[in-house]
Amino acid sequence: MRTACIAGLMLSATALAQWPEYRNAKAPRTVEGKVDLSAPAPRTAGGRPDLSGVWEYMRPPGTPPPPPPARATPGAPADIIPLAVRTSQFWNLGASFKEGLPFTPRAAELHRQRVASNSQDNPDAHCLPLGLMQLHTHGQPRKMIQTPDVIVIIYEANAGLRQIFTDGRPLPKDPQPWWFGYSAGKWDGDSMVVETNGFRDLGWLDVEGSPLTEAGKLIERFRRRDYGHLQIEVTIDDPKAYTRPWTVTVHQRLMPDTELIEFVCQENEKDAPHLKGQ
Amino acid sequence: MKLSRRTVCALLLLAPAAPLAAQWTDYPKPVIPRLPDGTPNLAASVPKTPDGKPDLSGIWETSPGYTGNIARDLKNGEVQFQPWAETLYKHRVETMSREDPQARCVLSGVPRENVVPYPFKIFNTNGEIVILYEALHSYRQIFMDGRPLPKNPNPTWMGYSVGHWDGDTLVVESSGFVDNNWLDNNGHPGTEALHLTERFRRRDFGHIDAAITVDDPKAYKKPWTVNLKFNLNPDTELIEYVCDENEKDVNHLVGK
């Protein structure tokens, strides 16, 4: 049974609510009045790219469309998680790695256990914070707000708030371990390069539970290539969980003329006691 | 064991307060004016944004004492309940707030976020003011681009807020709240008819005076206003707050 996974997905019920429309007076527009997503990326008064906006996850460009779901064999348990979901970055961050992710033996065993128990301990399914990579690949949008000395990311999904300090401070040497870690960023040309450490141990990078340990460090390169598209190249360097650093690229597109909606995971939450492993 | 009201309040506070044991991260900000001994000069003048308006940015914490009763400074008769709201308020007080949604890790909402004993961080950005609340990892956006309040918004705990400047005072109007709102730990009710007006004035570098007017004709016969003070928390940062982590308290809430 994959009830746990389904329950995890169902916590996104707010996605059924209505995102409010509000026309952004500053956005570049086509002659039909639509936001021109291929216009140049906006810039701050200081001349840097402005990453601000409401962004939604998109499948990596060039990803072949998923094949239609296979017909279930009579009598066999139905495969209720569509292949498109199981091969998504949200489900498996290493979906595009032919050999799989370069797990250390200990991480491979933990990953195996998490998959075998239908991800029933996925923090997201218990209204606990998602990991940063889960938040990058989540179906619910996020809003980036860029100020001169800090970039704030408000994730619509379960209480995700993140500050990326861009005031030149170094990463702390022995930080309090946090779900979201401690992030400091600097500009490299038109890319915002963010380093994050201070994660709690045994975090989840995806629904399958590819781990991230307290030894892990994330290096993210955010690049807004035009008005409507954001690319985040992420290198995960975690010698306790992976035999070498590895890199994935996440793509997001602008959700123009709208806003985040409120999401309260715990409100009338009845699912968690029903999560089942195999 | 019969618990006093104070004990239950303490329990309610402690339920989500685990991060208090953690350490706030110190980081001295170069832009803070300082006295000769290096301590922040909280009486220094108010910083301004490039357009000449007061800059409310910073990490703030409300003067304590209003968490239980947001209206504690008001005289008898200033808060005039509608009959059903008075019944509900008495019920919440008598049952020691055991039905409080916040004790179940649901958002505190607005204006209650102004009286919880946790810091919040205000950001001034392009066209909006954003507040991150340490409590319950919540946030609020105050749109400053001249948009009106929506006519029929999706009801939310934090409401929908628009702001404008009245001289040096930021005036924030909010509506679109949920119908079962709690304005404080005691449980002053708020309904979907709540219209909130907040006036924020940064008096000097280290202090904001806040006047909050509750206009909710479904719950109260006339509007009432509370005055709060926000104090700057210099050289530090918010810490992570995860209400639901290892949460074991809710099953032990007692009440009559």
Boltz contact constraints between the chains, C-beta under 6 A:
constraints:
  - contact:
      token1: [A, 127]
      token2: [B, 244]
      max_distance: 6.0
  - contact:
      token1: [A, 128]
      token2: [B, 244]
      max_distance: 6.0
  - contact:
      token1: [A, 145]
      token2: [B, 125]
      max_distance: 6.0
  - contact:
      token1: [A, 145]
      token2: [B, 130]
      max_distance: 6.0
  - contact:
      token1: [A, 147]
      token2: [B, 123]
      max_distance: 6.0
  - contact:
      token1: [A, 147]
      token2: [B, 125]
      max_distance: 6.0
  - contact:
      token1: [A, 154]
      token2: [B, 139]
      max_distance: 6.0
  - contact:
      token1: [A, 159]
      token2: [B, 137]
      max_distance: 6.0
  - contact:
      token1: [A, 161]
      token2: [B, 132]
      max_distance: 6.0
  - contact:
      token1: [A, 161]
      token2: [B, 137]
      max_distance: 6.0
  - contact:
      token1: [A, 161]
      token2: [B, 139]
      max_distance: 6.0
  - contact:
      token1: [A, 176]
      token2: [B, 22]
      max_distance: 6.0
  - contact:
      token1: [A, 176]
      token2: [B, 23]
      max_distance: 6.0
  - contact:
      token1: [A, 178]
      token2: [B, 240]
      max_distance: 6.0
  - contact:
      token1: [A, 262]
      token2: [B, 156]
      max_distance: 6.0
  - contact:
      token1: [A, 264]
      token2: [B, 106]
      max_distance: 6.0
  - contact:
      token1: [A, 264]
      token2: [B, 107]
      max_distance: 6.0
  - contact:
      token1: [A, 266]
      token2: [B, 105]
      max_distance: 6.0
  - contact:
      token1: [A, 266]
      token2: [B, 106]
      max_distance: 6.0
  - contact:
      token1: [A, 267]
      token2: [B, 106]
      max_distance: 6.0
